[in-house]
């Protein structure tokens, strides 16, 4: 049991050390500065928001067109009654 805990502790320590080393390498190898990366992320978020608005408008218009078509079709399918 003691051996298993020691192995687990060694594994966890190695994993933490590896993660820290990876973070350092990633920070040193990053091609963009902090402000430049923030600007790029903001641009992509803005583009995604605009795409959402566009898709929402297009979907709404398609739904309205389908609704109008269905209503028009169902009213023409109704039998006319004469009193």
C-alpha positions, -999 to 999 in steps of 0.1 A, spaced: 0 0 0 28 24 9 45 15 -24 13 24 -43 10 57 -26 47 65 -33 42 56 -70 11 78 -72 29 107 -56 58 103 -80 35 101 -110 16 133 -98 48 151 -92 61 142 -126 28 152 -142 29 186 -125 66 191 -135 57 182 -171 28 205 -172 49 234 -158 77 227 -184 51 226 -212 37 259 -201 71 275 -200 79 262 -235 46 274 -248 50 308 -234 85 311 -249 75 298 -283 42 318 -286 44 338 -318 22 366 -305 25 391 -277 -1 394 -251 -18 425 -265 -16 412 -300 -32 378 -290 -59 397 -271 -67 418 -302 -68 387 -323 -91 369 -299 -114 400 -297 -116 401 -335 -126 365 -337 -152 369 -310 -166 399 -328 -167 379 -361 -185 350 -344 -210 374 -329 -217 390 -363 -220 355 -378 -246 346 -351 -266 378 -358 -265 371 -396 -275 334 -391 -303 344 -367 -318 369 -392 -316 345 -421 -332 317 -401 -360 341 -389 -367 351 -425 -368 315 -437 -392 306 -409 -415 335 -417 -415 326 -454 -423 290 -446 -450 301 -422 -466 324 -448 -464 296 -474 -480 270 -450 -507 294 -439 -515 303 -476 -515 266 -486 -537 256 -457 -562 283 -464 -564 273 -500 -569 237 -489 -599 245 -467 -632 237 -483 -654 267 -489 -688 265 -472 -717 283 -486 -746 292 -463 
